[in-house]
Amino acid sequence: MPELQPIDSVEIQVLIDNVTDSLSSTPAIVEREWTVLQKKGLAVIAGDGLCCANHGLSLTISTRRGDRERCVLFDAGPADYAVERNGTRLGVNFGQIEALILSHGHWDHAGGIPQALRFIRQMNGGKSVPLYLHPGMFQQRGTRQPDRTVLPMQRVPSPHEWAVLGAQPIVADESVLSADSTIFVSGEIPRVTPYEVGFPGHVCKNEITGSWDDDELIMDERFVVVHLSGKGLVVLSACSHAGIINVLTEVVRIFPSIPIYAIMGGLHLAGTSFERLISETVRDLRNFRARYIIPAHCTGWRAVHALVAEFGETVVLPCAVGKRFTL
């Protein structure tokens, strides 16, 4: 595979996140939602002019290398209306988005992709849009309840269904480079950390027998990396079902000579099954010496508090809908 090309800068616009926070002070590399909205024409502060928080994640990733800018969309949150509301208010230029990456096959990351596709194709002349997918994300999934019944999840469309919606499905379980080799999309993530054992109670439906089988590892999950020249790697992990330590261990294996500069995304440390992993995760994050940790989506407030207590506010920059990070 061609080498991941270093970039001069990356701008990450948070299109969808669980949290809204327009008031907390931020460092120079972060613009708050209201600042972004004002630049896009907000003249009166009113509820109708603001973004909405929603359970999910969506990030536009814009890389700059010399005078060339490339842009991809990493996930699209849970629903079309969140993409439409927030994208319109934030002034996202969907016509610049040249590809979409779905991190894994869950509704809270895939549900808004149809609307994103519509916006992109309205602005790109109707061309189909590359959509990076893993072959394991199309099964019917669910979570086993305390009474042993299964609560199904909204299913991720098949490659054919994505094509009908205007996507150009790229289905593979191996790593790939996108956006002129400035964005690395991982393959499957090896599970090597003893305590990161997946999502307890997560199941998928056996298409032959009709039974619900254990699917705790969620092996279709992938992460994204960009190489910021002179600084290091920016790692984006949308949900970290693999465990963020497993994610970062794989990053180091693939890019052994490049330091990790920033870690951003959902760390999946919320909920009773995951909160017990917070102390070990925070301990092992020290080994990667990241300049910034930007927790989002499913990280949870307990994990954010623990991260701030360990690394401080100059390192930990909590995410929120509408924020723009420039690295």
N, C-alpha and C positions, 0 to 999 in steps of 0.2 A: 504494500500500500504506500502511496506517496506520503511524504513527511508532513506532519502538522505544521502549518506555516505560522510563524510568530506575527503578532499584530501590534499596532501602535497603541490602540485603546479599544475598550469595549463599553458599550452602553446597554444597560439592562433595565428595561421598563417593565414594572410589575403591572400586568394587565388585570390579573385576578389573584387574590390571596384571602385567607380567612379573616385577616385583621384589617381594620381601618384605624389610622392614627395620623391626623393632619396637624397635630399641635406639638408633639415632642420635638425638641431641638435635635438637629442632625449635624454630622460633620460635613465638610465641604464636598465630599464625593457623593453626597446624597441630596436629592431634591425631594421635598415633601409633596404630597398630592396637590395641595392648594397652589403651590408654586408652579407646578407643572400645568395645572388647569388654567392659571392666570396667563401663562405664556401661550396657551391655546385659545384664549379669548374669553375666559370667565370674567365677567364684569360685575356680577352681583353674587354674593354668597347666598345660596339657597339650596335646599335639599335636592331639588331636581337637577342641579348642576354638578352634583358630586358623584363620585364613583360608589359602587356598592361592594361591600365585602361579601365573600361567598366561600363555602367550603370547597376549596380546590386551589389550583395553581396554574398560572399562565404567565410566561415571560417572553417578551421580544428581546432577542439578542442581536445587537448591531455591532459588527466588528469593523474597525477602520485600519487599513494598511496602506500607507502612502495616501494617495488621493482616491482610493477605492473603498467603498463601503458596501458591506454585505449584511443581510438581515434574515433571520429565521425566527419562527415561532416555536417555542418549547412548551408543549401542552396548551390547552385552551380552556381549562376550568370545567365546571360541571354542566353548564347550560348555555344555550344560545343567547339568552337575554343578557347575561353578564358580559359576554363578549361585545354585544351591541351597545349596551349602556356605557361600559367603561371605555371601550375602544373609541367610541364617538366623542366622549368627553375629553379623553386624553389626547385626541388628535393623532391616533396611531395611523401611520401611513401604510395601510395594508398592501398597497401596490408595490411597496419595496420588499415585502416578504417573499422570498424565493423558494422557501421550503418549510414544511412543518415536521416536527419531531414529536411523536407520542412516546412518553417515557415508559409507560406500562399500561396494561389493559384494564384500567379502572375508570368508572363513570366520572369521577371528579376531576379527571385530567382529559378525558376524551369528549365529554358531552358538548362542549362549545366548539368543537372543530367544524361541524357543518356550517355554522354561521361565519367562522373565520374563513372557510373556503369561499363562501359566497362573497364576502367583502373583498378578498384577494382577487377573485376572478372578475369582479365588477371593475376593478382598477387595472388589471393586467391584460385586458383585451380578451378575456375568456379562456386563457390558456390553462391547461391542467397544472396542478401544483404537486411537486414531489412530496410524498408523505412517508416518513420513515417509520416502519412498523416491525414488530417481532412476531414470528409465526405462532408463538404461544399465547397471544393476547385475545384470541377470538372465541374462546370457550365461554360457556355460561358459568358465571362465578357467583359466589354467595358467601355468607358468614353463618356458621352454625350457632344457633341460639342456646341459651341455658337448658331449654326443654328438648334439645337435640334436633329440633326442626331447623330448616335452612331458610334464611331470608335472602332471596336472590338479589343480585346487583343488575343494573341496566347493562345490557350486553354491548360490547364494542362491535361496530359493524365489521363485516367481512371485507377482504380486499376488493371483491366485486362491488359491494355496496359503496365503499369509499370511492371507487372509480366512477360510479354513477353520480356521486355528489361532486365530482370534478377534481378528485385527487388522482395523482399518479402513484399508486402504492409501490413502495420499495420494501419488500418483505425479506428480512434476513436476520440471522441470529449472531452475525459477526459484526465487528466494528467497521465503520465507514467514515469517510471524510465528506464534509459538505461545505457549501459557500466558498468555493475556490480554495479548498483545503485549509480554511481558517477555523473550522469547527469540527471537532472529533465527536462522533457518536459511538459509544462503547458497544461491545458485544455483551454476552452474558457475564454476570459478575460472580466470580468464584466465592464460595462461602467458606471462609477459613477462620473467622473469629468464633471462639467457643460459645460466647453468650449471645451472639446475634443469630437467632435460630428461626427467623421468619415471623409470620403473622398467625398466631394461634387461632384456630377455628376457621381459617380461610379455606374454602373448598371450591372445586369446579365439578361440573356435571359430566359424567362419562357418557359420551354420545351413543355408545353401543348398549350399555347396560341400564342407563338411566339413573345410576346411583350417583351420589355426591361423594367424590373422593377428596382426600386431603390435598391441599395445594398451598401449603404454608410458605414455601420458599419463593413463590412468585418469580420464577426464573426469567420471565420476559422483561424484567426491569432493566433499563439502561441509563447511563449518565452521559453528560455532555462536558467537554473540556475545550477551553481556548488557551492559547499560550500568549501571555502578555509580555512583550519584549522587555527585557531588562528587569522583570519582576517575578515572573513565574506563571504557574497554571491557575486558571480560574475554573473550579469544579462546580458544576450545577447538577444537583441530585434532587429530582422533583419530589420524591417521597421516601427514599431510603428504606424500602422494604428489605433490601439486602443487608441493611445496617450500614451506617455511614463509615464505620471503621473498615468494613469489607470494601466499600466503595473506594476509600482513599488508599487502602492497601493495593487495590488493583491499579489505581492511577499511578502509584509509585512503581509498580512492576512494569507498566507500559512505558512510563516516562522517567526512568531512574535518575537521570542527570538534571532534571528541571524541578526546582522547588515548588511547593504548593503556595500560592499567594493568597487565594481567597476560596472559601467554601460557601456555597449558597444553595438554599432550597429547603424542602421539608426533611426533617431528620427523624420523623416518626417516633417520637419519644412521649407522645400523649396517649393516655388510656392505661388502664390497670395492668395490661400485659406488657407494656413498654416502659412505664415510668420506673420500674425496678432496674432498668438498664442505664438510667441517667448517670449514675456515679461512675460506672465503668466506662461509659462512652466519653464522658468529660475527661476522665483520667487519660484515656488513650488518644484523645484528640491532641493532647500536648505533644505527642511524638511527631506530629506533622507540621508544627510551627507555622501555621497559617497567619498571615498578617491580618486578615479579616475573616470573621465567621458571621454569616448573614442567615439566621434561622427564619424559616417561613412555614406556612401551611400547617402541617401536622406535627410540628416540633412540640408545641404545647408550652404553657406559661411556666410550668415547673422546670422544664429543661432550659428555657431561656434564662430563668433566674439563676440556675446552676452554672450556666455558661458565663453569665456576667460576673458571678461571684468568683469564678476561676480565672477568667481572662480579662475582665474589665470592660468598660464602656468604649474604650478606644479600639478594641478588637471586635467585640460583639455588637453588630448593628442590626437590630430586629427589622424584619421586613414588614411591609404593609401595602395594601392596594394603592396604586397610583404613584408610589415612590419610583424614583429614577436613580440608578446607581451608575456612576461613571468611573471606571477603573483604568 
